């Protein structure tokens, strides 16, 4: 039998008929009209080729097949109801794994509080930090990770991804304390352009943001070192003449326990804020575990919402 040709609502009517053994009582139980239940019974008889209710004396009893069906219907309809109910997530009992990806420094800055929260509220839930690759949005699309933290935007398929901001920060200069610019109260535009620069390039492509910004003033700079990770800035910056332009939230972490210092950028620059987002793919938007994790992250990163 092709299930597409069957009205599965008839099974609900059949369950009431078998329980009440009477059309009027079944209609009352279902809050339907008696003619509607009678029509449903007629359709059931035609579809399954069985009377279901057979007359005995002044009432009705079940046919032999109806006796068998009565035993099967209850668990069957309970299973259907379970499928149709939204899945619940109990963090105290939940087992599974939450997979995140992001740059090392972003994860160090933002994820420790998240992991501590998960250990407290969902102790059986495991966390995997996946090394971020250039195609991290493809990781999301393929379902290989649940979340990614990044300040970048997907090149394509923007409608497949959802996000909310978890950090906002401006830009600053970072340099060794022995750098002549470190002793100046402010750095002039020309001094900035003439300095030796280090550049962190996550994508490894094209000029840096500050190169484009300097072009507005008819200036350029010498990028003497190009790095692929923020984590190595302190090692390469200490004891050198290089200056790095970094998001302030990252710079504050990098200068700890190092000889690096933070200085403001030249006042001529008018840079937009760096916004770090938590991204997830549409495939996990309604997943109960991911919905719960997102709600907890919102409480950590956007407590006023």
ZIRA-V334768 format. One record per residue. N is the residue number from 1. RES is the residue in three letters. SS is DSSP state (alpha for helix, beta for strand, coil for the rest). Layout:
# ZIRA-V334768
N_RES_SS + N_RES_SS
This chain:
# ZIRA-V334768
1_UNK_coil + 2_UNK_coil + 3_UNK_alpha + 4_UNK_alpha + 5_UNK_alpha + 6_UNK_coil + 7_UNK_coil + 8_UNK_coil + 9_UNK_alpha + 10_UNK_alpha + 11_UNK_alpha + 12_UNK_alpha + 13_UNK_alpha + 14_UNK_alpha + 15_UNK_alpha + 16_UNK_alpha + 17_UNK_alpha + 18_UNK_alpha + 19_UNK_alpha + 20_UNK_alpha + 21_UNK_coil + 22_UNK_coil + 23_UNK_alpha + 24_UNK_alpha + 25_UNK_alpha + 26_UNK_alpha + 27_UNK_alpha + 28_UNK_alpha + 29_UNK_alpha + 30_UNK_alpha + 31_UNK_coil + 32_UNK_coil + 33_UNK_coil + 34_UNK_alpha + 35_UNK_alpha + 36_UNK_alpha + 37_UNK_alpha + 38_UNK_alpha + 39_UNK_alpha + 40_UNK_alpha + 41_UNK_alpha + 42_UNK_alpha + 43_UNK_alpha + 44_UNK_alpha + 45_UNK_alpha + 46_UNK_alpha + 47_UNK_alpha + 48_UNK_alpha + 49_UNK_coil + 50_UNK_coil + 51_UNK_coil + 52_UNK_coil + 53_UNK_beta + 54_UNK_beta + 55_UNK_beta + 56_UNK_beta + 57_UNK_coil + 58_UNK_coil + 59_UNK_beta + 60_UNK_beta + 61_UNK_beta + 62_UNK_beta + 63_UNK_coil + 64_UNK_alpha + 65_UNK_alpha + 66_UNK_alpha + 67_UNK_alpha + 68_UNK_alpha + 69_UNK_alpha + 70_UNK_alpha + 71_UNK_alpha + 72_UNK_alpha + 73_UNK_alpha + 74_UNK_alpha + 75_UNK_alpha + 76_UNK_alpha + 77_UNK_alpha + 78_UNK_alpha + 79_UNK_alpha + 80_UNK_alpha + 81_UNK_alpha + 82_UNK_alpha + 83_UNK_alpha + 84_UNK_alpha + 85_UNK_coil + 86_UNK_coil + 87_UNK_coil + 88_UNK_coil + 89_UNK_coil + 90_UNK_coil + 91_UNK_coil + 92_UNK_coil + 93_UNK_coil + 94_UNK_coil + 95_UNK_coil + 96_UNK_beta + 97_UNK_beta + 98_UNK_beta + 99_UNK_beta + 100_UNK_beta + 101_UNK_beta + 102_UNK_beta + 103_UNK_coil + 104_UNK_alpha + 105_UNK_alpha + 106_UNK_alpha + 107_UNK_alpha + 108_UNK_alpha + 109_UNK_alpha + 110_UNK_alpha + 111_UNK_alpha + 112_UNK_alpha + 113_UNK_alpha + 114_UNK_alpha + 115_UNK_alpha + 116_UNK_alpha + 117_UNK_alpha + 118_UNK_alpha + 119_UNK_alpha + 120_UNK_alpha + 121_UNK_alpha + 122_UNK_coil + 123_UNK_coil + 124_UNK_coil + 125_UNK_beta + 126_UNK_beta + 127_UNK_beta + 128_UNK_beta + 129_UNK_beta + 130_UNK_beta + 131_UNK_beta + 132_UNK_coil + 133_UNK_coil + 134_UNK_coil + 135_UNK_coil + 136_UNK_alpha + 137_UNK_alpha + 138_UNK_alpha + 139_UNK_alpha + 140_UNK_alpha + 141_UNK_alpha + 142_UNK_alpha + 143_UNK_coil + 144_UNK_coil + 145_UNK_coil + 146_UNK_coil + 147_UNK_beta + 148_UNK_beta + 149_UNK_beta + 150_UNK_beta + 151_UNK_coil + 152_UNK_coil + 153_UNK_coil + 154_UNK_coil + 155_UNK_coil + 156_UNK_coil + 157_UNK_coil + 158_UNK_alpha + 159_UNK_alpha + 160_UNK_alpha + 161_UNK_beta + 162_UNK_beta + 163_UNK_beta + 164_UNK_beta + 165_UNK_beta + 166_UNK_beta + 167_UNK_beta + 168_UNK_beta + 169_UNK_beta + 170_UNK_coil + 171_UNK_beta + 172_UNK_beta + 173_UNK_beta + 174_UNK_beta + 175_UNK_beta + 176_UNK_beta + 177_UNK_coil + 178_UNK_coil + 179_UNK_coil + 180_UNK_alpha + 181_UNK_alpha + 182_UNK_alpha + 183_UNK_alpha + 184_UNK_coil + 185_UNK_coil + 186_UNK_coil + 187_UNK_coil + 188_UNK_coil + 189_UNK_alpha + 190_UNK_alpha + 191_UNK_alpha + 192_UNK_alpha + 193_UNK_alpha + 194_UNK_alpha + 195_UNK_coil + 196_UNK_beta + 197_UNK_beta + 198_UNK_beta + 199_UNK_beta + 200_UNK_beta + 201_UNK_coil + 202_UNK_coil + 203_UNK_coil + 204_UNK_coil + 205_UNK_coil + 206_UNK_coil + 207_UNK_coil + 208_UNK_coil + 209_UNK_alpha + 210_UNK_alpha + 211_UNK_alpha + 212_UNK_alpha + 213_UNK_alpha + 214_UNK_alpha + 215_UNK_alpha + 216_UNK_coil + 217_UNK_coil + 218_UNK_coil + 219_UNK_coil + 220_UNK_coil + 221_UNK_coil + 222_UNK_beta + 223_UNK_beta + 224_UNK_beta + 225_UNK_beta + 226_UNK_beta + 227_UNK_beta + 228_UNK_coil + 229_UNK_coil + 230_UNK_alpha + 231_UNK_alpha + 232_UNK_alpha + 233_UNK_alpha + 234_UNK_alpha + 235_UNK_alpha + 236_UNK_alpha + 237_UNK_alpha + 238_UNK_coil + 239_UNK_coil + 240_UNK_coil + 241_UNK_coil + 242_UNK_beta + 243_UNK_beta + 244_UNK_beta + 245_UNK_beta + 246_UNK_beta + 247_UNK_beta + 248_UNK_alpha + 249_UNK_alpha + 250_UNK_alpha + 251_UNK_alpha + 252_UNK_alpha + 253_UNK_alpha + 254_UNK_alpha + 255_UNK_coil + 256_UNK_coil + 257_UNK_coil + 258_UNK_coil + 259_UNK_coil + 260_UNK_beta + 261_UNK_beta + 262_UNK_beta + 263_UNK_beta + 264_UNK_coil + 265_UNK_coil + 266_UNK_coil + 267_UNK_coil + 268_UNK_coil + 269_UNK_coil + 270_UNK_coil + 271_UNK_coil + 272_UNK_coil + 273_UNK_coil + 274_UNK_beta + 275_UNK_beta + 276_UNK_beta + 277_UNK_beta + 278_UNK_beta + 279_UNK_beta + 280_UNK_beta + 281_UNK_beta + 282_UNK_alpha + 283_UNK_alpha + 284_UNK_alpha + 285_UNK_coil + 286_UNK_coil + 287_UNK_coil + 288_UNK_alpha + 289_UNK_alpha + 290_UNK_alpha + 291_UNK_alpha + 292_UNK_alpha + 293_UNK_alpha + 294_UNK_alpha + 295_UNK_alpha + 296_UNK_alpha + 297_UNK_alpha + 298_UNK_alpha + 299_UNK_alpha + 300_UNK_alpha + 301_UNK_alpha + 302_UNK_coil + 303_UNK_coil + 304_UNK_coil + 305_UNK_coil
